[in-house]
Structure formats: C-alpha cells, structure tokens
C-alpha cells in the first residue's frame, strides 16, 4: 500500500506509517500524475485538482480531502472509475464562524455601529448554522436563506434572497460553489444582487471565492470582509485595497479544525481498510461553543492583524496560508 499525502495536512506523520508500506508527503502544488501513479490512497487539500489529468492511469482508489469542500475533485470521474471520495464536512465550521463574528464586531467598532443589526446568512449548513446561533446570542436579528434546505424542510425558517437584500445590514455567504442545478452559486452575489441591496453596508465571503463576483464588489460602495477570493492566490489588488477585512483563505485555520479534518479522513481510512489508526482528537465541539459573547470572540481572534499582513504583501498570499499559525477556537 502506498499513500501520497499533501505535506501541509497536519497530524498525519507517524500515523500512516503504521499501516502503509510507503508514505510520501508532497506539497499540494507538486502532486502530479507521476507522483500518484502507483499510489492507492491520495490525501489532499483544496490546492490539488483531482481530475482525469491527475488520476488517469493511476492506481488511486481512495481520495480523502481534509476540507469541507469537494469542488477541487471531479466527483463524476471518481464515481465512474470506482474511486471513493471522502471529505471532512463541518471540520472547521466553528473557526469560520469565529472569523465571521470577529470581522463583524471589528467592523461595528470601526464604523461606530451601535444599533442592533440585521444579519443575513446565505447558506445554512455547518458554518451558517453556528453563525446564526451565535448571532442570536449577540442580539442580532437573523434572516436565513437556503433554498435547498427550504425545499426539504419548508419555508418557515427561511427567506427569499430578495428579502435579505431589502432588510439586512450585513450579509455573509456560506454556500458551496456550484455552476449548475436548481440553485447555482457561482457569482450568486453579482452586480445585479449588489444593486438590489437597500441598506446593506457589509458583505462577507468565507465560502468560495467565485460565490461573489469580485469585479462587481470593487465597484460596490459598501464595506467587504473577504477570506476567499477569485483567482487565488493571484487576487484582485483593487479589491484588497478596498476590503475592511482581507485574509488569505485562513478563516477555517484553527488548531481544532485541522485536528478534526485529519481525524475524519483517517477514520474513513480505518473503515475502508480495517485499520486501527488513532487520530488526534479535537478538544472543542464540532457544533462550536454553546454560549458566546462579543468579548470572548474578540479575545479569541481579531482578523485585523492578518489583514494588515496581507495588504502589505499580497504576493505572499500562498506563503501566508501555508505557514499560518493555527489559532484556538472560541
């Protein structure tokens, strides 16, 4: 058994070696078809595009991505070729919620926003649900938009997108990136969406870069807080200059989130191959802290220092991401 693993996935080394004859750790950008050709298992992050160009002719039968998303993996190709794909749903949700609320609180302080705000949450999965629960504890009025969930569960909890456009002061996006189906999210926040905002003053995106049209956002008059960007790592520097919060795709980079992500793919390997790997276990709950306050969020993390570093050296986007000092969750 040979395993190829992204060298930036933490908490792996020393564990895989107990079950595999060969383990190769490679930077994500250097995982090529030649590297994976004779490997049965591939463990990745979002920077490795797993498609026919990488996998054709290889022995890969299992791909584990230590991330929430799978849009870097050609799922149709894997299905057709009998390759099992496992991700880590919700692993870093509390960390992303921490980034969202820290960004909003810093923005409120900087803009002297003292009245209660209405927060719109687009996409109410693992991350959006924690964002909503904490927002209610902070005294915000919360409006939820999630058409797939509304279709399954009914409309009682959810609002149409145009309601959020009319009523929200702040809107945050937490959807996967899709370009087809009933509810495509590619450029969900586009020029037309922004024109339709009546009094929204802050847009946040910690989902996927292309959920928000970055060119349109440059022209919008409100504030933005961005962790995910179109064209990463070569980001729009006009948008970077404009952004109130600008971070290099590290919203989910908590110590506990990384522990969970790695544990989830190792547990999947245990099930698939009847192994007995004992992963490092996170000490905080997957659903996030039960109770929060503005003080505990801001004392746990502020995105302003990360923003200053990125604005000072945008060309170091990927390096900052790869060498980020993992923070603790709320």
C-alpha positions as CSV (number, residue, x, y, z in Angstrom):
1,X,0.0,0.0,0.0
2,X,1.3,3.4,-1.0
3,X,-0.1,6.7,0.3
4,X,0.5,10.1,-1.2
5,X,-0.4,12.9,1.2
6,X,-0.3,16.7,1.0
7,X,2.6,17.7,3.3
8,X,0.6,20.6,4.7
9,X,-2.1,18.3,6.2
10,X,-1.2,18.3,9.9
11,X,-1.4,15.4,12.5
12,X,-0.6,12.7,9.8
13,X,3.0,11.9,10.1
14,X,3.8,8.9,12.3
15,X,0.3,7.5,11.9
16,X,0.1,6.5,8.3
17,X,3.5,4.8,8.6
18,X,1.9,2.2,10.9
19,X,-0.4,0.8,8.2
20,X,1.2,1.5,4.8
21,X,4.4,0.2,3.2
22,X,5.2,3.6,1.7
23,X,4.0,7.1,2.6
24,X,5.1,10.1,0.5
25,X,4.5,13.7,1.7
26,X,4.4,16.2,-1.1
27,X,3.4,19.9,-1.3
28,X,-0.1,20.2,-2.8
29,X,1.1,22.1,-5.9
30,X,3.6,19.3,-6.6
31,X,1.2,16.4,-6.5
32,X,1.3,15.3,-10.2
33,X,0.1,12.3,-12.2
34,X,3.6,10.9,-11.9
35,X,3.6,11.2,-8.1
36,X,0.3,9.4,-7.7
37,X,0.6,6.8,-10.5
38,X,1.4,3.9,-8.2
39,X,-0.4,5.1,-5.1
40,X,-3.7,3.5,-3.8
41,X,-4.5,6.4,-1.4
42,X,-4.3,10.2,-2.0
43,X,-4.9,12.6,0.8
44,X,-5.3,16.2,-0.3
45,X,-6.3,19.8,0.5
46,X,-8.1,22.2,-1.9
47,X,-4.9,23.1,-3.9
48,X,-4.8,19.8,-5.6
49,X,-7.1,19.4,-8.6
50,X,-8.2,15.7,-8.6
51,X,-9.4,15.0,-12.1
52,X,-8.6,12.8,-15.1
53,X,-5.4,14.8,-15.7
54,X,-4.1,13.7,-12.3
55,X,-5.7,10.3,-11.9
56,X,-5.9,8.7,-15.4
57,X,-3.8,5.6,-15.4
58,X,-3.1,5.6,-11.7
59,X,-3.9,3.0,-9.0
60,X,-5.7,5.5,-6.8
61,X,-8.8,4.0,-5.3
62,X,-9.4,6.4,-2.3
63,X,-9.2,10.2,-2.1
64,X,-9.5,11.9,1.3
65,X,-9.6,15.7,1.4
66,X,-9.1,17.2,4.8
67,X,-11.5,20.0,3.9
68,X,-15.2,20.8,3.9
69,X,-15.5,21.3,0.1
70,X,-15.0,18.9,-2.8
71,X,-15.1,21.3,-5.7
72,X,-11.4,20.6,-6.4
73,X,-12.4,16.9,-7.1
74,X,-14.1,15.7,-10.2
75,X,-16.7,13.6,-8.5
76,X,-18.2,12.3,-11.7
77,X,-14.8,11.0,-12.9
78,X,-14.2,9.3,-9.5
79,X,-17.6,7.7,-9.5
80,X,-17.2,6.3,-13.0
81,X,-13.8,4.9,-12.0
82,X,-14.7,3.4,-8.7
83,X,-12.7,5.9,-6.6
84,X,-14.0,6.5,-3.1
85,X,-14.0,10.2,-2.2
86,X,-14.2,11.3,1.5
87,X,-14.3,14.9,2.8
88,X,-14.5,16.4,6.2
89,X,-17.8,18.2,6.5
90,X,-18.0,20.8,9.2
91,X,-14.5,20.2,10.4
92,X,-13.6,23.9,10.6
93,X,-17.1,25.4,10.9
94,X,-16.5,26.9,14.4
95,X,-13.3,28.6,13.2
96,X,-15.1,30.1,10.2
97,X,-17.9,31.3,12.5
98,X,-15.3,32.8,14.7
99,X,-13.8,34.7,11.7
100,X,-17.2,35.9,10.6
101,X,-18.2,37.3,14.0
102,X,-14.8,38.8,14.8
103,X,-15.0,40.6,11.4
104,X,-18.4,41.9,12.1
105,X,-17.6,43.1,15.6
106,X,-14.4,44.8,14.4
107,X,-16.4,46.5,11.6
108,X,-19.1,47.6,14.0
109,X,-16.5,49.2,16.3
110,X,-14.6,50.9,13.4
111,X,-17.8,52.3,11.8
112,X,-19.4,53.2,15.2
113,X,-22.5,51.0,14.5
114,X,-24.3,50.9,17.9
115,X,-27.8,50.0,16.9
116,X,-28.9,46.3,16.6
117,X,-28.1,44.9,13.1
118,X,-30.0,42.5,10.9
119,X,-27.7,39.8,9.7
120,X,-28.5,37.8,6.5
121,X,-26.9,34.3,6.2
122,X,-26.9,32.8,2.7
123,X,-26.2,29.0,3.2
124,X,-27.2,27.5,6.5
125,X,-25.1,24.3,6.7
126,X,-22.5,23.5,9.3
127,X,-20.9,27.0,9.2
128,X,-24.1,29.1,8.6
129,X,-25.9,27.3,11.5
130,X,-23.2,28.2,14.0
131,X,-23.0,31.8,12.7
132,X,-26.8,32.1,13.1
133,X,-26.9,30.7,16.7
134,X,-24.1,32.9,17.8
135,X,-25.6,36.0,16.1
136,X,-28.8,35.5,18.0
137,X,-26.8,35.3,21.3
138,X,-25.2,38.7,20.3
139,X,-28.7,40.2,19.9
140,X,-28.8,40.4,16.1
141,X,-31.9,39.9,14.1
142,X,-31.1,37.0,11.8
143,X,-32.6,36.1,8.4
144,X,-31.7,32.8,6.8
145,X,-31.6,31.9,3.1
146,X,-31.0,28.3,2.0
147,X,-33.2,27.2,-1.0
148,X,-32.1,23.5,-0.8
149,X,-33.0,23.3,2.9
150,X,-36.2,25.3,2.3
151,X,-37.3,22.7,-0.3
152,X,-36.6,19.8,2.0
153,X,-37.9,21.4,5.3
154,X,-40.4,24.0,4.2
155,X,-40.2,27.8,4.1
156,X,-40.9,28.6,7.7
157,X,-37.3,29.2,8.8
158,X,-36.1,30.7,5.5
159,X,-36.5,33.9,3.5
160,X,-36.1,34.6,-0.2
161,X,-32.9,36.3,-1.3
162,X,-34.7,39.5,-2.1
163,X,-35.9,39.8,1.5
164,X,-32.3,39.7,2.6
165,X,-31.4,42.4,0.0
166,X,-34.2,44.6,1.4
167,X,-33.8,44.1,5.1
168,X,-30.2,43.2,6.0
169,X,-27.4,45.5,7.2
170,X,-24.8,42.7,6.8
171,X,-24.9,39.6,4.6
172,X,-22.5,36.7,4.9
173,X,-22.1,33.8,2.3
174,X,-21.6,30.2,3.3
175,X,-22.6,28.1,0.3
176,X,-20.7,25.5,-1.7
177,X,-19.6,26.6,-5.2
178,X,-21.8,25.2,-7.9
179,X,-22.5,26.3,-11.5
180,X,-25.5,24.2,-12.4
181,X,-28.5,22.6,-10.9
182,X,-31.5,24.3,-9.3
183,X,-29.5,26.7,-7.1
184,X,-26.2,27.6,-8.8
185,X,-24.0,29.7,-6.5
186,X,-21.3,30.9,-9.0
187,X,-21.5,34.7,-8.8
188,X,-24.6,34.5,-6.6
189,X,-23.5,37.9,-5.3
190,X,-23.1,39.7,-8.6
191,X,-23.7,43.2,-10.0
192,X,-27.5,42.8,-10.0
193,X,-27.5,41.4,-6.5
194,X,-25.4,44.4,-5.2
195,X,-27.6,46.9,-7.0
196,X,-30.6,45.4,-5.2
197,X,-29.2,46.0,-1.7
198,X,-31.3,48.7,0.0
199,X,-29.2,49.4,3.1
200,X,-26.6,46.6,3.4
201,X,-23.3,48.0,4.5
202,X,-21.1,44.9,4.8
203,X,-20.7,41.8,2.6
204,X,-18.6,38.8,4.0
205,X,-17.4,35.8,2.0
206,X,-15.7,32.9,3.7
207,X,-17.2,30.3,1.4
208,X,-15.6,30.1,-2.1
209,X,-14.1,33.0,-4.0
210,X,-16.4,32.8,-7.0
211,X,-19.6,32.8,-5.0
212,X,-19.1,36.6,-5.1
213,X,-18.2,38.5,-8.3
214,X,-15.0,40.2,-7.2
215,X,-15.0,42.7,-10.0
216,X,-18.5,43.8,-9.1
217,X,-17.5,44.0,-5.5
218,X,-14.8,46.5,-6.3
219,X,-17.5,48.9,-7.7
220,X,-19.9,48.5,-4.8
221,X,-19.9,51.3,-2.3
222,X,-20.2,49.3,0.9
223,X,-17.5,47.5,3.0
224,X,-16.3,44.0,2.4
225,X,-14.7,41.3,4.5
226,X,-13.1,38.5,2.4
227,X,-11.3,35.3,3.2
228,X,-12.0,33.6,-0.2
229,X,-11.1,35.3,-3.4
230,X,-11.5,34.6,-7.1
231,X,-8.2,33.7,-8.8
232,X,-6.3,32.7,-5.6
233,X,-3.5,33.2,-4.9
234,X,-3.4,36.0,-7.6
235,X,-6.1,38.2,-6.0
236,X,-7.7,41.4,-7.2
237,X,-5.5,44.1,-5.6
238,X,-8.1,46.8,-6.1
239,X,-10.5,44.7,-4.0
240,X,-7.7,44.0,-1.5
241,X,-7.2,47.8,-1.1
242,X,-10.9,48.3,-0.6
243,X,-11.5,45.5,1.9
244,X,-12.1,46.2,5.5
245,X,-11.0,42.6,6.4
246,X,-8.8,40.7,3.9
247,X,-7.3,37.4,4.9
248,X,-5.5,34.7,2.8
249,X,-8.2,31.9,2.9
250,X,-7.5,31.1,6.6
251,X,-10.9,31.6,8.2
252,X,-11.1,27.9,9.0
253,X,-7.5,27.6,10.2
254,X,-7.9,26.7,13.8
255,X,-5.9,24.0,15.6
256,X,-9.1,22.1,16.5
257,X,-10.5,22.4,12.9
258,X,-7.3,20.9,11.5
259,X,-7.4,18.1,14.1
260,X,-11.0,17.3,13.1
261,X,-10.3,17.4,9.3
262,X,-7.4,15.0,9.6
263,X,-9.3,12.7,12.1
264,X,-12.3,12.5,9.7
265,X,-10.2,11.2,6.8
266,X,-8.2,8.8,9.0
267,X,-11.4,7.4,10.4
268,X,-12.7,6.9,6.8
269,X,-9.5,5.0,6.0
270,X,-10.0,2.9,9.1
271,X,-13.5,1.9,7.9
272,X,-12.3,1.3,4.3
273,X,-9.2,-0.8,5.1
274,X,-10.0,-2.1,8.6
275,X,-7.1,-0.2,10.0
276,X,-6.8,1.0,13.6
277,X,-5.2,4.4,13.3
278,X,-5.8,6.6,16.4
279,X,-6.1,10.2,15.2
280,X,-5.6,13.3,17.4
281,X,-9.0,14.3,18.8
282,X,-10.1,18.0,19.0
283,X,-10.9,19.3,22.5
284,X,-13.7,21.6,21.3
285,X,-17.2,20.5,19.9
286,X,-17.9,20.3,16.2
287,X,-21.0,22.4,16.8
288,X,-18.9,25.3,18.3
289,X,-19.1,26.9,21.7
290,X,-22.5,26.6,23.2
291,X,-22.5,30.2,24.5
292,X,-20.5,33.1,23.3
293,X,-20.2,36.9,23.9
294,X,-18.6,39.7,21.9
295,X,-15.8,39.8,24.5
296,X,-15.0,36.1,24.2
297,X,-15.0,36.2,20.4
298,X,-12.7,39.3,20.2
299,X,-10.4,37.9,22.8
300,X,-10.0,34.7,20.8
301,X,-9.2,36.3,17.5
302,X,-9.1,39.5,15.5
303,X,-8.7,39.4,11.7
304,X,-7.1,42.9,11.6
305,X,-3.5,41.7,12.1
306,X,-3.9,39.1,9.3
307,X,-5.5,41.9,7.1
308,X,-2.5,44.2,7.7
309,X,-0.1,41.4,6.7
310,X,-1.9,40.5,3.5
311,X,-2.3,44.2,2.4
312,X,1.4,44.7,3.0
313,X,2.5,41.8,0.8
314,X,-0.3,40.3,-1.4
315,X,2.2,38.3,-3.4
316,X,2.8,36.2,-0.3
317,X,-0.8,35.0,-0.2
318,X,0.1,31.3,-0.6
319,X,3.0,31.5,1.8
320,X,0.9,33.2,4.5
321,X,-1.7,30.5,4.1
322,X,0.8,27.6,4.2
323,X,2.7,29.0,7.2
324,X,-0.3,30.3,9.2
325,X,-0.1,29.9,12.9
326,X,-3.2,27.9,13.8
327,X,-5.4,29.7,16.3
328,X,-7.7,28.3,19.0
329,X,-11.4,28.4,18.6
330,X,-13.8,30.3,20.8
